């Protein structure tokens, strides 16, 4: 009889059913949170014991997913700390949310599994004691839902993993161990997205638009749609991914690089910018029809890029159709033209992983040979941190990756012939490292983790910082006079009051610029403040705390609040609090102590809009594009700061020059970011003066510089500003591949230009 060991070398399988007391595992510990190569280390630890509803699985191979890059970094969540808080003692994390393996030990309540069963494991866990789960509701909505091997410990990056029995599904015997470990997380996610939303469950002949068709989720989605008899249209970024997607079953592909209307929507008041966007998105919609050979729009749009694609997804989705989204790879601020959403009765549906039935639904497709795992690359046990490092650096190949854990070599575990009719899909013809792929950071500049930052509230009151008195006009004041008043008083917004002096609206620089955009100077002459003002005045009371006021401003993307007295029941404007006021006083003194007072922002009656017909024919509005160039209007020269300069210096520079943002430059003079007043104020929010003073401009800058060149049309520059909700653009010049800042174009410059010409 072979001698039973306390610990087995990796790759040597213990006798079936014998659980050695010790095991090898890849562990993250809090003291080495960081990049994968640093965070993950092999240690020998006690083999866990399964609970009554759990099984212990000897892991043969594990899948690679992005969540264990985050777990290793310790952001945005310290998964170890979170579990410790919940009462789990282990000060380590064993990741791994995909696996194939063999059952070695079975909890006493488990009836459908036995020692020796070969399983593929899905990553959805929940408490069987949760009344919600017991009542038969979808456990994906249970507050006890956790992703195994990310939110829970004891994932598949170890010789043994502890899982709930319901996570185990039969392993496809025509696949290798590593292929069996590569597909479940993405496959089951895609399956729920396509089948989980009853009214929009996939039907034969449905047109489905699939973003990232050659990626992990997209490749699974194409196959699910094909298996259902639907028509998958895949979007990719290179023509040479077309063949791969078509082999998977897509009816055709679109190269997204042929379009340039991506990103947040232009402001709906920006007729020129919006018109331009409509042209782009309609062209994309036509490309879908061209691929299909008929004028049909997608009933389902399979979304995960998020910020840059959502406006397009919602526009091209069919009337009564659904956009289903499970991630925001390019950013989280999705903009939606609600007119299309409500008039065409579309749905924007969030979706996250899958329940048992959905995981089984996808596994059945794999078992039947109708879905291929699309494994692009497998790694050895030793390469586990490296595989995650590739992902961290966005250098990983497209498709799904797996790692050998117990399996001693690649290519093992295939026990039966492939099901009839299966065409094995070779990974993308050329697997190349991805370039310029941007995964939006989940966490802003990591100057200090929020959890560690002391909650310093600025409890001073608005009335201590605001300036009293407001520059106002009446609803009937002509817009050019409003613009003149703004210039005379150096303000960026004017309060519109009624005959009794109560605030009824605000006209900002942006309102004026957008009113002018697309209109001739003659047309502008007949327009008055009341026609362009925004009636949704964001106000606060003088007794509000400065912290509350800051949140109100940043939340509404504005730079000043109208301070109102509402004792009479109507908003009487008494003053204005601007970002400049907060910087002027905020950076100097420490917050005064004393209880924070509650704020009663008095917003006026919300705007009531008539629903507009979708797809307004802007051509009929007589849109006139301005032929002025940025170079004609910008002011040359920029106030710049090195990235290493302190935030205090940056703030001082702004106040000295009377400007609202400074450009951050690298040693060679190239522009690398912008620090705005808002950045400075937010750096101070929640920190003591000393903590804020320790920060540098580089720590708090916004790295995505909204810039343009001097030869761009002014109307394009306006769209760029309003779309990005900024009030100035950095004008840059390309000098040998480096963007050198040469000037600034601000809303004030634009207004001056508009009203100086006839
Ligand atoms: P992936 O293999 O990296 O694929 C992402 C795809 O997105 C790429 O193929 C790329 O294709 C496309 N893409 C990149 N930038 C784009 C842009 N600006 N516009 C349009 N498409 C763009 O990743 P994945 O495995 O499919 O996962 C995608 C996301 O879903 C990740 O963030 C992942 O964490 C998340 N996810 C969530 C769940 C959940 O349960 N909630 C489950 C699985 C995955 P082209 O460049 O060819 O267009």
Boltz pocket constraint, residues with backbone or C-beta under 6 A from the ligand:
constraints:
  - pocket:
      binder: B
      contacts: [[A, 66], [A, 67], [A, 185], [A, 186], [A, 189], [A, 211], [A, 212], [A, 213], [A, 214], [A, 215], [A, 216], [A, 217], [A, 218], [A, 235], [A, 236], [A, 237], [A, 238], [A, 241], [A, 256], [A, 304], [A, 305], [A, 308], [A, 309], [A, 326], [A, 327], [A, 328], [A, 329], [A, 330], [A, 351], [A, 352], [A, 353], [A, 354], [A, 397], [A, 398], [A, 399], [A, 437], [A, 438]]
      max_distance: 6.0
